Amino acid sequence: MEGKKNLVIIGGGFAGATLARNVEKKLPADWEIYLLSKTNFITYNPLLPEVVGASVLPGHVQAPIRLMIKRTRIRMVTVDRIDFENQKVIYHNNEPGELHFDHIVFASGVGANTSMMEGLQEHALPLKTVGDALYIRNKIVERLEQATIHPDPERRKALTSFVVIGGGFSGVEVAGEMEDFLQSAERYYKNVKREDCKIILLHGTDCLLPEISRSLGKKTEEIFRRRGIDVRLNTRASKIEEGKVILADGTEVEGATIICTIGTKPHAFSQNDALPLNRGKIVTQADMSVEGFDNVWALGDCALVPNMHDGKLCPPTAQFADRQAKFLAKNIVAKVTGQDTKPFAYKPAGMLASIGHNKAVAEVYGIRVSGLIGFMMWRGIYLLKVPTFARKARLFLEWNWAMFFPPDIAHLGFKRTGED
């Protein structure tokens, strides 16, 4: 619009949507705010493993961005490149387009790196989107259906063997959810025995959950082993073939279904020679501005943001994305109104991980808890962080429903009429 200046935010994930919601309350009236995203919703990624385990419905971990904002204009487009010289974002939807910017923010996150090892794209299932979570859930149900009609007991065991690569938050949580799902579902499959269903968790270091304290990582390992999950530490995958993972030492780990929770890659449009990059991520200054520019900012998983609280780089978690977004909103307003920006500093409240069986491990403000207490903390904290009251209410009801009723074992097909 004539006389207006444009703040353009690229990325409709947790960081981008939270930034838009906060900055639109403070930015002067002569500014327009645009949010460019391939989707018109945000996904609360920490709950994706619960979609895999049928603990929640997929719609409960997504929220339409338009319900969260008022002033921001959303364009559901794919960004192709950034023209810094002319201050334009070039994008496409059904047709190509461009948008002028006076300030631009990279909040685009990262995608799954399906080329990080040979065979990963062809033979493994990533977990980055709701679509991924639903596909994995369908694959688990499909394996149970295949196993229950197969006459060979050994083949039934092979069909119900699952390998999870990565012992961080996503890997641990999806393994725990899968174990819960298999335990609840097996009674509906007459030829499938629970002891024949195997989950193998591969992790490259000597302790699960390296993001939290070592004692809680070891506690998680102990609980998993007690529940029959085969935890293999100091184990690095080097190649994936049909039905098996080949480790760095040449050992083969067999599993009909292989799930990969490691490996990310940046979006192509952020790999611009004008930007300071490190391992594909945008390096920012302490206030989240990008060196060499007066009008470029970055936050979230696509950026390397220094935390002045401890001098370290911020980890790629939803907790930090939320805090960065709220902080950056203040810095952008300060910048455009001629005030000084401030360096980002945040002391994290702690970390939590659900491990199934109504149990979780948590480290909150230095206090370490596990079991049911940790699980209640995990649910309470994440319920508060899920966007919109409607989603909170639906998720709360769904969680309580799942405590008293068996999981949904329907194979959720989405084929159109006329498709085979």
C-alpha positions in Angstrom: 0.0 0.0 0.0 1.1 3.6 -0.8 3.0 5.2 2.1 3.2 1.9 4.0 6.4 0.0 4.9 6.6 -3.8 4.9 7.9 -6.2 7.5 8.0 -9.6 5.8 8.3 -12.8 8.0 9.3 -16.0 6.1 8.0 -19.1 7.8 4.7 -19.9 9.4 6.0 -22.3 12.1 6.1 -21.7 15.8 8.7 -19.0 15.6 7.2 -17.1 12.7 3.6 -17.2 13.9 4.6 -16.2 17.5 6.6 -13.3 16.1 3.8 -12.1 14.0 1.3 -12.3 16.9 3.6 -10.2 19.1 5.0 -7.7 16.7 1.6 -6.7 15.3 0.6 -5.4 18.7 3.6 -3.0 18.9 4.6 -2.0 15.3 3.6 1.5 14.2 0.4 1.9 12.1 2.4 2.9 9.0 3.8 -0.7 8.8 2.3 -3.7 7.1 3.2 -7.2 8.3 3.3 -10.1 5.9 3.7 -13.8 6.8 4.8 -16.0 4.0 4.3 -19.7 4.6 3.8 -22.9 2.5 0.9 -23.8 4.8 -1.7 -21.7 6.6 -1.3 -23.5 9.9 1.4 -24.2 12.5 2.3 -27.6 13.7 3.2 -28.2 17.4 6.0 -30.6 16.6 6.6 -31.9 20.2 3.2 -33.7 19.9 3.9 -35.5 16.6 4.9 -38.8 18.4 1.5 -38.8 20.0 -0.1 -38.7 16.6 2.0 -41.7 15.7 0.8 -43.6 18.7 -2.9 -42.5 18.1 -2.9 -40.7 21.5 -4.2 -37.5 19.8 -5.9 -36.7 16.5 -3.7 -34.9 13.9 -5.9 -31.8 13.9 -5.2 -31.3 17.6 -1.6 -30.5 17.0 -2.2 -28.0 14.3 -3.7 -24.5 14.5 -4.7 -22.2 11.6 -2.5 -19.1 11.7 -5.4 -16.9 10.8 -7.0 -17.7 14.2 -3.9 -16.5 16.0 -3.3 -13.1 14.4 -5.4 -10.0 13.5 -3.3 -7.5 11.7 -0.8 -9.7 9.8 -1.4 -10.6 6.2 -0.8 -14.2 5.3 0.3 -15.4 1.9 0.4 -19.2 1.4 3.3 -19.4 -1.0 6.6 -21.1 -1.6 9.5 -18.7 -1.4 12.0 -19.1 -4.3 14.7 -16.6 -3.5 15.5 -13.2 -1.8 16.7 -10.2 -3.9 18.5 -8.2 -1.2 19.7 -5.6 -3.6 16.1 -4.6 -4.6 14.6 -5.7 -1.3 12.2 -8.2 -2.8 11.0 -11.7 -1.9 10.3 -13.8 -5.0 7.8 -16.6 -4.5 5.2 -18.7 -6.3 1.8 -20.3 -5.6 -0.2 -21.1 -8.7 1.5 -18.1 -10.3 4.8 -16.3 -9.6 4.8 -13.2 -7.5 7.1 -10.8 -5.5 6.8 -8.7 -2.4 8.9 -5.6 -1.4 10.3 -5.6 2.1 11.7 -2.9 4.3 12.6 -5.4 7.0 12.7 -9.2 6.6 12.8 -12.0 9.1 13.9 -15.5 8.4 11.9 -17.9 10.6 11.7 -20.7 8.1 12.9 -23.6 10.3 14.6 -26.6 8.7 13.4 -29.7 6.8 14.3 -33.3 7.0 17.6 -34.3 5.4 16.7 -37.4 3.5 20.0 -37.5 1.8 22.3 -37.6 4.8 22.9 -41.3 4.3 22.6 -43.8 1.5 19.1 -45.4 1.2 17.4 -43.1 3.8 15.0 -41.5 1.3 14.1 -44.8 -0.3 13.8 -47.0 2.8 13.2 -44.9 5.9 10.4 -42.8 7.2 11.1 -39.3 8.5 9.1 -37.6 11.3 8.9 -33.8 10.6 5.3 -33.2 9.7 1.8 -34.4 10.6 1.7 -36.2 7.2 4.9 -38.1 8.3 3.3 -39.0 11.7 0.1 -40.2 10.0 2.0 -42.2 7.5 4.1 -43.9 10.2 0.9 -44.7 12.2 -0.7 -46.2 9.1 2.5 -48.2 8.4 2.3 -49.7 12.0 -1.3 -50.7 11.5 -0.5 -52.0 8.0 2.3 -54.2 9.5 -0.1 -55.6 12.1 -2.7 -56.4 9.5 0.0 -58.1 7.3 1.4 -60.1 10.2 -2.0 -61.4 11.4 -2.7 -63.1 8.0 0.8 -64.4 7.3 1.1 -68.1 7.9 4.8 -68.1 8.7 5.5 -67.2 12.4 9.1 -66.0 11.6 7.7 -63.7 8.9 5.2 -62.3 11.3 8.0 -61.4 13.7 9.9 -59.7 10.9 6.9 -57.7 9.9 6.4 -56.4 13.4 10.0 -55.3 14.0 10.5 -51.6 14.0 13.8 -49.6 14.0 14.0 -46.1 15.3 17.2 -44.1 14.4 18.0 -41.4 16.9 17.8 -41.3 20.7 17.0 -37.6 21.1 13.6 -36.2 22.1 11.8 -37.3 18.9 13.3 -40.8 18.8 12.6 -41.5 22.5 9.1 -40.2 22.4 8.1 -42.0 19.2 9.6 -45.3 20.5 7.6 -44.9 23.7 4.4 -44.1 21.9 4.8 -47.0 19.5 5.4 -49.4 22.4 2.2 -48.2 24.0 0.3 -48.5 20.8 1.5 -52.0 20.1 0.7 -53.2 23.6 -2.9 -51.8 23.3 -3.5 -53.0 19.7 -2.1 -56.5 19.7 -5.2 -58.0 21.5 -7.2 -57.2 18.3 -4.9 -59.2 16.1 -5.3 -62.9 16.9 -2.0 -64.1 15.3 0.2 -61.3 16.6 1.8 -61.8 20.0 3.2 -58.8 21.9 6.5 -60.6 22.5 6.9 -60.9 18.7 6.6 -57.1 18.3 10.1 -55.6 18.6 11.2 -51.9 18.8 14.9 -51.3 18.3 16.2 -47.8 19.2 19.6 -46.9 17.7 21.5 -44.0 19.3 25.0 -42.7 18.4 26.3 -41.8 21.9 26.4 -43.6 25.2 23.3 -41.9 26.7 19.8 -41.3 25.5 18.3 -37.7 25.5 21.6 -35.8 25.4 19.7 -32.6 25.6 18.9 -33.2 29.3 20.9 -34.5 32.3 22.7 -37.8 32.0 20.9 -39.3 35.0 17.5 -38.8 33.3 18.9 -40.2 30.0 20.0 -43.3 31.9 16.7 -43.5 33.7 14.9 -43.5 30.3 17.2 -46.3 29.1 16.4 -48.4 32.2 12.7 -47.9 31.8 12.8 -48.7 28.1 14.8 -51.9 28.6 12.4 -53.0 31.3 9.5 -52.5 28.9 11.2 -54.6 26.2 12.5 -51.8 23.9 15.9 -52.9 22.5 18.1 -49.8 23.2 21.5 -49.9 21.4 23.9 -47.1 22.3 27.1 -46.0 20.6 25.5 -47.3 17.4 25.7 -45.2 14.2 23.7 -46.0 11.1 25.7 -45.7 7.8 23.4 -47.1 5.2 19.7 -48.2 5.0 18.5 -51.0 2.7 15.1 -52.6 2.3 14.2 -54.0 5.7 17.5 -53.3 7.4 19.9 -50.7 8.8 23.7 -51.2 8.2 25.8 -49.8 11.0 29.2 -48.2 10.8 30.9 -51.4 11.9 29.1 -53.4 9.3 26.5 -55.0 11.6 23.0 -55.3 10.2 19.9 -54.5 12.2 16.7 -55.9 10.6 13.3 -54.2 10.8 10.4 -54.1 8.3 9.8 -50.5 9.2 12.6 -48.0 9.8 11.9 -44.5 11.2 14.5 -41.8 11.2 14.4 -38.9 13.6 17.8 -37.4 12.9 19.1 -35.1 10.2 17.9 -31.7 9.1 18.7 -29.4 6.2 18.0 -25.7 5.5 15.6 -24.4 2.9 17.2 -23.5 -0.4 16.2 -19.8 -0.4 18.1 -19.2 2.9 21.4 -20.4 1.3 22.2 -17.0 -0.1 25.9 -15.9 -0.5 25.0 -12.5 1.0 24.1 -14.1 4.3 26.6 -15.3 7.0 26.1 -19.1 7.1 27.4 -21.8 9.3 26.4 -25.4 8.6 23.6 -24.0 6.5 22.1 -21.9 9.3 22.0 -18.1 9.4 24.5 -16.6 11.9 22.9 -13.8 13.9 24.3 -11.1 16.2 23.2 -11.0 19.9 20.0 -9.0 19.0 19.1 -11.5 16.3 20.0 -9.1 13.5 22.2 -10.3 10.7 25.6 -8.7 10.3 26.1 -6.6 7.2 22.4 -5.6 7.1 20.3 -3.0 8.8 17.0 -4.7 8.0 17.5 -8.5 8.1 16.8 -10.8 11.1 16.7 -14.5 11.8 15.4 -16.8 14.6 14.4 -20.3 15.4 15.8 -23.5 13.9 17.1 -21.8 10.8 19.4 -19.5 12.8 22.3 -19.7 15.1 21.4 -17.2 17.8 23.8 -16.5 20.7 22.3 -16.7 24.2 23.8 -14.0 26.3 22.7 -15.8 29.5 25.4 -18.4 29.1 27.3 -17.4 26.0 26.2 -20.5 24.1 24.1 -20.9 20.9 20.4 -21.5 21.5 19.2 -25.0 20.9 16.6 -25.7 18.2 13.6 -26.2 20.6 10.1 -24.8 20.7 10.9 -23.2 24.1 13.7 -21.1 22.6 11.7 -20.3 19.4 8.9 -18.9 21.6 11.2 -16.7 23.7 13.2 -15.6 20.7 10.0 -14.5 18.8 8.7 -12.5 21.7 12.1 -10.9 22.2 12.7 -10.1 18.5 9.3 -8.4 18.3 10.5 -5.8 20.8 13.9 -5.4 19.0 12.2 -4.9 15.6 9.9 -2.2 17.1 12.9 -0.6 18.8 14.8 -0.6 15.5 12.1 1.0 13.4 11.4 3.6 16.0 15.0 4.7 16.5 15.7 3.0 19.8 18.5 0.6 20.8 18.0 -3.1 20.5 18.9 -5.5 23.2 20.9 -8.8 23.2 18.9 -12.0 23.6 19.3 -13.6 27.0 17.2 -16.4 28.4 17.6 -19.0 31.1 15.6 -22.0 30.0 13.0 -23.4 32.4 14.0 -27.0 31.7 13.4 -29.9 29.3 10.8 -32.6 29.3 10.3 -35.9 27.3 7.4 -38.3 27.3 8.5 -41.9 27.3 5.1 -43.7 27.1 3.1 -45.7 29.7 2.0 -42.4 31.3 5.5 -41.6 32.2 7.9 -38.8 31.4 11.3 -37.5 32.4 11.7 -33.8 33.2 14.3 -31.4 34.4 12.6 -28.1 35.4 14.5 -25.3 37.2 17.1 -27.8 38.2 14.6 -30.3 39.7 14.7 -33.7 38.1 11.6 -35.9 38.1 10.4 -39.0 36.3 7.4 -41.3 36.1 3.8 -40.1 36.6 4.8 -36.8 38.2 7.0 -36.0 35.2 4.2 -37.1 32.9 1.7 -34.7 34.5 4.2 -31.9 34.3 4.9 -32.7 30.6 1.2 -32.6 29.7 0.5 -29.5 31.7 3.3 -27.5 30.3 2.6 -28.5 26.7 -1.1 -27.9 27.1 -0.3 -24.3 28.1 1.9 -23.8 25.0 -0.4 -25.3 22.4 -1.8 -22.3 20.4 -5.5 -21.2 20.8 -7.9 -22.0 23.5 -10.0 -24.2 21.2 -7.0 -26.4 20.5 -6.2 -26.6 24.3 -9.7 -27.7 25.1 -9.8 -30.3 22.4 -6.4 -31.7 23.3 -7.3 -31.9 27.0 -10.5 -33.9 26.2 -8.6 -36.1 23.8 -5.9 -36.9 26.4 -8.5 -37.8 28.9 -10.5 -39.9 26.4 -7.3 -41.9 25.6 -6.8 -42.8 29.3 -10.0 -44.8 29.4 -10.5 -46.1 25.8 -8.3 -48.2 23.5 -6.3 -46.4 20.7 -7.8 -45.9 17.2 -6.4 -48.8 15.1 -8.1 -47.7 11.9 -5.9 -47.5 8.8 -6.5 -43.9 7.7 -6.6 -44.0 4.0 -7.2 -40.8 2.0 -7.7 -42.2 -1.5 -10.2 -40.4 -3.8 -13.0 -42.2 -5.5 -11.8 -44.1 -8.5 -8.3 -44.7 -7.1 -7.1 -48.2 -6.6 
